[in-house]
């Protein structure tokens, strides 16, 4: 009996320590930035302008603006949780082949961007770049795109503004649920500083919505995208299921390109 009691205490103690560690280290688990030196020179085949913006709290935010001579509009892109613009610039520049300019930002602590991470700060930064887009494009020519964790920012922006379209690639229902899917034994709902409640934001989105999700996504399960889609007015929703699609390979499927071109044009 004493051994059982001792074993139980050890298990409980381990869970408590893991929980405490998870709470204080969650930024390092959620955000996986890579750094770039401030003098790093981006190189892409497409024409682009490098941007820097200063936020109200002193953060300096880096972005890329890919430009065409006569664009149909602009795609404001919120990228995933890993890497920096040296990678995401190459991924997002493909929108130019559909006739669209692209604006893609690096979040705080990513690449050349600086500043303190918080959910509120990230929302403010996202709005800052939307406001920048409004300086050059009418709102009915702005398409907001989010990938993975970026779907939380994209959905927020679409709920607070009136863009032409919203595109979500591998979206979560909300971030608490996504975390619970990864670590089901802990009360992630109460531990997380970051909520990203896309399910609440999506109900306030008035523009057409395109959602991509792969059936073999092990990071954000397919069912999460399906659940989120059910909160969108059916006459404004296009949901594209990618059979055998995973979390990071949807662009390689023909169905993705066909649906994207149709939705944009």
FIMI-890378 format. One record per residue (C-alpha): chain; x, y, z; residue number from 0; residue in one letter. Coordinates in pm, 1 decimal. Example, Ala and Ser with C-alpha at 12.3 -4.5 7.8 and 13.67 -1.06 7.14 Angstrom:
<recs>
(rec "A"; (1230.0; -450.0; 780.0); 0; "A")
(rec "A"; (1367.0; -106.0; 714.0); 1; "S")
</recs>
This chain:
<recs>
(rec "A"; (0.0; 0.0; 0.0); 0; "X")
(rec "A"; (287.6; 233.9; 85.8); 1; "X")
(rec "A"; (444.4; 169.0; -257.1); 2; "X")
(rec "A"; (117.4; 246.8; -429.4); 3; "X")
(rec "A"; (83.6; 570.4; -233.5); 4; "X")
(rec "A"; (441.9; 667.1; -311.8); 5; "X")
(rec "A"; (392.7; 590.0; -680.2); 6; "X")
(rec "A"; (74.9; 798.5; -686.8); 7; "X")
(rec "A"; (252.1; 1092.9; -526.6); 8; "X")
(rec "A"; (534.9; 1069.0; -780.3); 9; "X")
(rec "A"; (289.1; 1065.4; -1070.7); 10; "X")
(rec "A"; (95.3; 1361.9; -936.1); 11; "X")
(rec "A"; (418.2; 1552.1; -869.4); 12; "X")
(rec "A"; (539.8; 1485.6; -1221.9); 13; "X")
(rec "A"; (211.1; 1609.0; -1369.7); 14; "X")
(rec "A"; (226.6; 1923.4; -1157.3); 15; "X")
(rec "A"; (585.1; 1995.0; -1264.7); 16; "X")
(rec "A"; (503.0; 1935.1; -1630.5); 17; "X")
(rec "A"; (198.9; 2162.4; -1601.9); 18; "X")
(rec "A"; (399.6; 2443.8; -1442.6); 19; "X")
(rec "A"; (677.9; 2405.8; -1699.3); 20; "X")
(rec "A"; (426.9; 2406.8; -1984.5); 21; "X")
(rec "A"; (263.0; 2724.4; -1860.8); 22; "X")
(rec "A"; (588.0; 2919.8; -1839.9); 23; "X")
(rec "A"; (740.6; 2777.0; -2158.8); 24; "X")
(rec "A"; (434.0; 2782.9; -2381.1); 25; "X")
(rec "A"; (567.0; 3059.3; -2611.6); 26; "X")
(rec "A"; (863.1; 2836.8; -2697.8); 27; "X")
(rec "A"; (628.1; 2549.1; -2777.1); 28; "X")
(rec "A"; (372.1; 2750.8; -2975.3); 29; "X")
(rec "A"; (599.5; 2984.8; -3168.4); 30; "X")
(rec "A"; (898.0; 2839.8; -3353.2); 31; "X")
(rec "A"; (1069.8; 3140.5; -3507.4); 32; "X")
(rec "A"; (1401.3; 3151.5; -3683.4); 33; "X")
(rec "A"; (1605.2; 3470.8; -3661.1); 34; "X")
(rec "A"; (1753.7; 3681.5; -3938.1); 35; "X")
(rec "A"; (2020.4; 3947.8; -3899.7); 36; "X")
(rec "A"; (1895.8; 4301.8; -3960.3); 37; "X")
(rec "A"; (2120.6; 4329.6; -4266.0); 38; "X")
(rec "A"; (1995.2; 4004.3; -4421.6); 39; "X")
(rec "A"; (1913.3; 4056.6; -4790.2); 40; "X")
(rec "A"; (1603.2; 3877.4; -4922.3); 41; "X")
(rec "A"; (1626.5; 3728.4; -5269.3); 42; "X")
(rec "A"; (1322.5; 3620.5; -5471.8); 43; "X")
(rec "A"; (1247.6; 3596.1; -5841.7); 44; "X")
(rec "A"; (942.6; 3820.0; -5810.0); 45; "X")
(rec "A"; (965.3; 4195.7; -5759.1); 46; "X")
(rec "A"; (915.2; 4298.7; -5397.5); 47; "X")
(rec "A"; (961.7; 4574.6; -5144.8); 48; "X")
(rec "A"; (1085.7; 4515.8; -4791.8); 49; "X")
(rec "A"; (885.7; 4695.5; -4523.3); 50; "X")
(rec "A"; (940.0; 4793.3; -4161.3); 51; "X")
(rec "A"; (670.1; 4920.5; -3925.5); 52; "X")
(rec "A"; (700.3; 5048.4; -3571.8); 53; "X")
(rec "A"; (419.1; 4949.3; -3336.1); 54; "X")
(rec "A"; (284.0; 5159.8; -3050.9); 55; "X")
(rec "A"; (476.7; 4957.1; -2791.4); 56; "X")
(rec "A"; (809.8; 4992.9; -2970.1); 57; "X")
(rec "A"; (823.1; 4666.3; -3164.3); 58; "X")
(rec "A"; (970.5; 4677.7; -3513.8); 59; "X")
(rec "A"; (789.3; 4456.4; -3762.4); 60; "X")
(rec "A"; (930.8; 4329.8; -4089.7); 61; "X")
(rec "A"; (728.1; 4239.8; -4398.5); 62; "X")
(rec "A"; (750.7; 4181.0; -4771.7); 63; "X")
(rec "A"; (526.9; 4334.1; -5036.9); 64; "X")
(rec "A"; (532.3; 4154.0; -5372.2); 65; "X")
(rec "A"; (406.8; 4383.0; -5648.7); 66; "X")
(rec "A"; (276.7; 4345.5; -6002.7); 67; "X")
(rec "A"; (225.0; 4620.5; -6260.0); 68; "X")
(rec "A"; (-152.7; 4578.3; -6279.9); 69; "X")
(rec "A"; (-274.0; 4356.2; -5992.7); 70; "X")
(rec "A"; (-629.2; 4233.4; -5945.4); 71; "X")
(rec "A"; (-588.8; 4298.9; -5575.8); 72; "X")
(rec "A"; (-372.0; 4193.1; -5284.5); 73; "X")
(rec "A"; (-343.7; 3885.5; -5064.3); 74; "X")
(rec "A"; (-264.0; 3970.9; -4701.8); 75; "X")
(rec "A"; (-99.5; 3652.2; -4578.1); 76; "X")
(rec "A"; (-54.8; 3533.9; -4218.5); 77; "X")
(rec "A"; (193.8; 3247.8; -4210.0); 78; "X")
(rec "A"; (241.5; 2941.6; -3989.5); 79; "X")
(rec "A"; (426.8; 2914.7; -3660.2); 80; "X")
(rec "A"; (770.9; 2813.4; -3790.1); 81; "X")
(rec "A"; (1038.3; 2984.3; -3997.7); 82; "X")
(rec "A"; (1070.2; 3342.9; -4118.2); 83; "X")
(rec "A"; (1019.7; 3552.0; -4430.8); 84; "X")
(rec "A"; (1319.4; 3402.9; -4608.8); 85; "X")
(rec "A"; (1104.7; 3089.3; -4629.2); 86; "X")
(rec "A"; (753.3; 3234.2; -4634.3); 87; "X")
(rec "A"; (836.1; 3489.5; -4900.6); 88; "X")
(rec "A"; (902.7; 3207.6; -5144.5); 89; "X")
(rec "A"; (581.5; 3029.8; -5046.9); 90; "X")
(rec "A"; (355.5; 3333.3; -5071.4); 91; "X")
(rec "A"; (499.5; 3484.0; -5388.9); 92; "X")
(rec "A"; (311.4; 3219.2; -5589.4); 93; "X")
(rec "A"; (-3.3; 3431.7; -5556.6); 94; "X")
(rec "A"; (148.4; 3664.4; -5813.5); 95; "X")
(rec "A"; (86.8; 3400.5; -6080.9); 96; "X")
(rec "A"; (-284.7; 3448.2; -6016.3); 97; "X")
(rec "A"; (-246.7; 3822.9; -6073.7); 98; "X")
(rec "A"; (-233.3; 3934.7; -5710.1); 99; "X")
(rec "A"; (11.7; 4137.4; -5508.5); 100; "X")
(rec "A"; (110.0; 3983.9; -5172.5); 101; "X")
(rec "A"; (185.2; 4129.6; -4830.2); 102; "X")
(rec "A"; (332.1; 3888.0; -4575.9); 103; "X")
(rec "A"; (459.4; 3986.3; -4232.1); 104; "X")
(rec "A"; (690.4; 3823.3; -3980.5); 105; "X")
(rec "A"; (541.6; 3806.6; -3631.9); 106; "X")
(rec "A"; (725.3; 3943.4; -3330.8); 107; "X")
(rec "A"; (1048.4; 3750.0; -3260.4); 108; "X")
(rec "A"; (1047.3; 3605.0; -3615.8); 109; "X")
(rec "A"; (1316.1; 3696.1; -3868.7); 110; "X")
(rec "A"; (1397.0; 4065.8; -3833.0); 111; "X")
(rec "A"; (1084.5; 4147.9; -3630.3); 112; "X")
(rec "A"; (1119.1; 4243.5; -3266.4); 113; "X")
(rec "A"; (886.1; 4296.6; -2972.7); 114; "X")
(rec "A"; (710.2; 4114.9; -2690.9); 115; "X")
(rec "A"; (469.9; 3835.4; -2778.6); 116; "X")
(rec "A"; (113.5; 3841.6; -2653.2); 117; "X")
(rec "A"; (-221.8; 3762.4; -2810.3); 118; "X")
(rec "A"; (-329.7; 4126.2; -2793.3); 119; "X")
(rec "A"; (-4.8; 4248.0; -2950.9); 120; "X")
(rec "A"; (-34.1; 3998.6; -3235.2); 121; "X")
(rec "A"; (-387.6; 4114.4; -3313.3); 122; "X")
(rec "A"; (-275.7; 4477.7; -3314.4); 123; "X")
(rec "A"; (13.2; 4393.4; -3547.1); 124; "X")
(rec "A"; (-221.5; 4213.4; -3784.0); 125; "X")
(rec "A"; (-449.2; 4517.1; -3796.7); 126; "X")
(rec "A"; (-148.2; 4741.8; -3855.7); 127; "X")
(rec "A"; (-68.3; 4552.9; -4174.7); 128; "X")
(rec "A"; (-431.1; 4546.6; -4283.7); 129; "X")
(rec "A"; (-436.1; 4925.4; -4245.5); 130; "X")
(rec "A"; (-121.1; 4940.2; -4457.4); 131; "X")
(rec "A"; (-296.1; 4740.2; -4730.4); 132; "X")
(rec "A"; (-589.4; 4983.2; -4718.7); 133; "X")
(rec "A"; (-353.0; 5266.5; -4812.8); 134; "X")
(rec "A"; (-291.2; 5112.5; -5155.1); 135; "X")
(rec "A"; (-595.2; 4894.3; -5228.8); 136; "X")
(rec "A"; (-971.3; 4937.6; -5197.0); 137; "X")
(rec "A"; (-1108.8; 4701.5; -4934.7); 138; "X")
(rec "A"; (-1301.8; 4502.1; -5195.5); 139; "X")
(rec "A"; (-965.1; 4403.7; -5347.5); 140; "X")
(rec "A"; (-813.4; 4267.3; -5024.4); 141; "X")
(rec "A"; (-808.8; 3891.5; -4967.4); 142; "X")
(rec "A"; (-703.2; 3777.2; -4620.5); 143; "X")
(rec "A"; (-523.1; 3442.3; -4606.8); 144; "X")
(rec "A"; (-421.4; 3243.2; -4298.8); 145; "X")
(rec "A"; (-223.3; 2923.0; -4271.0); 146; "X")
(rec "A"; (-218.3; 2707.7; -3955.8); 147; "X")
(rec "A"; (-165.0; 2941.5; -3658.1); 148; "X")
(rec "A"; (-204.6; 3229.9; -3902.7); 149; "X")
(rec "A"; (-569.8; 3132.0; -3949.5); 150; "X")
(rec "A"; (-633.9; 3274.4; -3602.3); 151; "X")
(rec "A"; (-505.2; 3618.1; -3707.9); 152; "X")
(rec "A"; (-671.5; 3601.8; -4049.4); 153; "X")
(rec "A"; (-1011.0; 3517.5; -3901.4); 154; "X")
(rec "A"; (-974.5; 3794.2; -3644.9); 155; "X")
(rec "A"; (-891.8; 4051.2; -3914.1); 156; "X")
(rec "A"; (-1181.0; 3938.2; -4134.6); 157; "X")
(rec "A"; (-1417.1; 3970.2; -3837.5); 158; "X")
(rec "A"; (-1306.7; 4327.1; -3761.7); 159; "X")
(rec "A"; (-1294.6; 4455.2; -4120.2); 160; "X")
(rec "A"; (-1467.8; 4405.5; -4455.4); 161; "X")
(rec "A"; (-1219.8; 4228.8; -4686.0); 162; "X")
(rec "A"; (-1328.1; 4081.2; -5015.7); 163; "X")
(rec "A"; (-1245.5; 3719.9; -4923.4); 164; "X")
(rec "A"; (-1105.9; 3504.0; -4643.8); 165; "X")
(rec "A"; (-898.8; 3191.7; -4713.3); 166; "X")
(rec "A"; (-803.7; 2950.5; -4434.8); 167; "X")
(rec "A"; (-554.8; 2666.9; -4481.1); 168; "X")
(rec "A"; (-557.5; 2395.8; -4210.8); 169; "X")
(rec "A"; (-751.9; 2605.5; -3956.9); 170; "X")
(rec "A"; (-823.0; 2510.7; -3596.7); 171; "X")
(rec "A"; (-1166.1; 2551.6; -3434.8); 172; "X")
(rec "A"; (-993.7; 2740.5; -3155.9); 173; "X")
(rec "A"; (-643.1; 2717.1; -3019.5); 174; "X")
(rec "A"; (-744.1; 2558.8; -2689.0); 175; "X")
(rec "A"; (-896.2; 2265.3; -2874.4); 176; "X")
(rec "A"; (-590.5; 2234.8; -3096.6); 177; "X")
(rec "A"; (-367.7; 2219.9; -2788.5); 178; "X")
(rec "A"; (-590.9; 1961.8; -2623.3); 179; "X")
(rec "A"; (-560.2; 1744.4; -2931.8); 180; "X")
(rec "A"; (-182.8; 1751.5; -2886.9); 181; "X")
(rec "A"; (-174.2; 1713.2; -2506.6); 182; "X")
(rec "A"; (-506.3; 1557.0; -2400.8); 183; "X")
(rec "A"; (-406.8; 1473.2; -2043.0); 184; "X")
(rec "A"; (-366.4; 1836.1; -1927.4); 185; "X")
(rec "A"; (-631.2; 2111.8; -1887.3); 186; "X")
(rec "A"; (-496.5; 2318.7; -2175.8); 187; "X")
(rec "A"; (-801.3; 2544.6; -2177.4); 188; "X")
(rec "A"; (-690.0; 2689.0; -1843.8); 189; "X")
(rec "A"; (-314.2; 2680.2; -1901.9); 190; "X")
(rec "A"; (-294.9; 2864.8; -2231.2); 191; "X")
(rec "A"; (-224.2; 3236.9; -2247.1); 192; "X")
(rec "A"; (-318.5; 3225.1; -2614.8); 193; "X")
(rec "A"; (-680.9; 3146.9; -2700.2); 194; "X")
(rec "A"; (-714.3; 3244.7; -3069.7); 195; "X")
(rec "A"; (-1092.2; 3176.3; -3066.3); 196; "X")
(rec "A"; (-1149.7; 3143.4; -3439.7); 197; "X")
(rec "A"; (-1490.6; 2986.7; -3372.6); 198; "X")
(rec "A"; (-1603.6; 3316.9; -3217.4); 199; "X")
(rec "A"; (-1445.1; 3535.6; -3483.6); 200; "X")
(rec "A"; (-1579.3; 3339.2; -3780.9); 201; "X")
(rec "A"; (-1939.7; 3412.4; -3686.2); 202; "X")
(rec "A"; (-1870.1; 3782.7; -3747.3); 203; "X")
(rec "A"; (-1710.7; 3734.1; -4090.0); 204; "X")
(rec "A"; (-1935.0; 3860.5; -4367.8); 205; "X")
(rec "A"; (-1722.9; 3787.8; -4676.6); 206; "X")
(rec "A"; (-1696.4; 3461.1; -4875.4); 207; "X")
(rec "A"; (-1477.3; 3200.6; -4702.7); 208; "X")
(rec "A"; (-1260.9; 2927.5; -4858.5); 209; "X")
(rec "A"; (-1126.7; 2654.2; -4628.5); 210; "X")
(rec "A"; (-866.4; 2391.3; -4719.6); 211; "X")
(rec "A"; (-802.8; 2090.2; -4499.0); 212; "X")
(rec "A"; (-632.0; 1756.8; -4554.3); 213; "X")
(rec "A"; (-773.7; 1431.3; -4424.1); 214; "X")
(rec "A"; (-435.7; 1317.0; -4286.7); 215; "X")
(rec "A"; (-345.2; 1634.6; -4101.1); 216; "X")
(rec "A"; (-188.3; 1523.9; -3771.6); 217; "X")
(rec "A"; (-116.2; 1875.7; -3644.4); 218; "X")
(rec "A"; (-465.2; 2023.8; -3675.1); 219; "X")
(rec "A"; (-713.1; 1739.1; -3732.4); 220; "X")
(rec "A"; (-942.6; 1751.4; -4033.2); 221; "X")
(rec "A"; (-1244.8; 1750.8; -3801.4); 222; "X")
(rec "A"; (-1135.3; 2089.5; -3662.2); 223; "X")
(rec "A"; (-1166.2; 2251.9; -4002.5); 224; "X")
(rec "A"; (-1502.0; 2083.7; -4056.5); 225; "X")
(rec "A"; (-1633.4; 2210.6; -3721.8); 226; "X")
(rec "A"; (-1519.1; 2563.4; -3799.5); 227; "X")
(rec "A"; (-1678.8; 2551.5; -4144.2); 228; "X")
(rec "A"; (-2019.4; 2475.7; -3991.7); 229; "X")
(rec "A"; (-2018.1; 2822.4; -3834.7); 230; "X")
(rec "A"; (-1992.9; 2989.6; -4176.5); 231; "X")
(rec "A"; (-2306.9; 3081.2; -4367.8); 232; "X")
(rec "A"; (-2341.0; 2800.2; -4621.4); 233; "X")
(rec "A"; (-2397.5; 3031.6; -4917.6); 234; "X")
(rec "A"; (-2061.6; 3199.3; -4847.8); 235; "X")
(rec "A"; (-1858.1; 2885.0; -4777.9); 236; "X")
(rec "A"; (-1634.8; 2680.3; -5004.0); 237; "X")
(rec "A"; (-1481.4; 2385.0; -4818.5); 238; "X")
(rec "A"; (-1216.7; 2186.7; -5002.8); 239; "X")
(rec "A"; (-1126.8; 1845.5; -4864.2); 240; "X")
(rec "A"; (-782.6; 1726.4; -4975.3); 241; "X")
(rec "A"; (-781.7; 1344.0; -4952.8); 242; "X")
(rec "A"; (-448.8; 1225.5; -4804.0); 243; "X")
(rec "A"; (-343.3; 1587.8; -4751.6); 244; "X")
(rec "A"; (-125.0; 1656.3; -4448.6); 245; "X")
(rec "A"; (-52.6; 1978.2; -4264.3); 246; "X")
(rec "A"; (222.2; 2123.6; -4483.3); 247; "X")
(rec "A"; (168.9; 1978.4; -4829.0); 248; "X")
(rec "A"; (-170.0; 2101.4; -4952.3); 249; "X")
(rec "A"; (-15.0; 2328.8; -5216.2); 250; "X")
(rec "A"; (120.8; 2020.6; -5391.9); 251; "X")
(rec "A"; (-229.6; 1888.2; -5468.0); 252; "X")
(rec "A"; (-403.2; 1977.7; -5792.8); 253; "X")
(rec "A"; (-732.9; 2034.9; -5610.6); 254; "X")
(rec "A"; (-573.2; 2313.1; -5407.5); 255; "X")
(rec "A"; (-457.7; 2511.0; -5712.3); 256; "X")
(rec "A"; (-786.7; 2466.3; -5898.2); 257; "X")
(rec "A"; (-996.8; 2580.0; -5601.0); 258; "X")
(rec "A"; (-764.6; 2872.2; -5519.4); 259; "X")
(rec "A"; (-766.6; 3007.5; -5874.9); 260; "X")
(rec "A"; (-1144.3; 2973.3; -5898.5); 261; "X")
(rec "A"; (-1202.1; 3146.4; -5566.6); 262; "X")
(rec "A"; (-961.6; 3432.5; -5634.7); 263; "X")
(rec "A"; (-1087.4; 3500.6; -5985.7); 264; "X")
</recs>
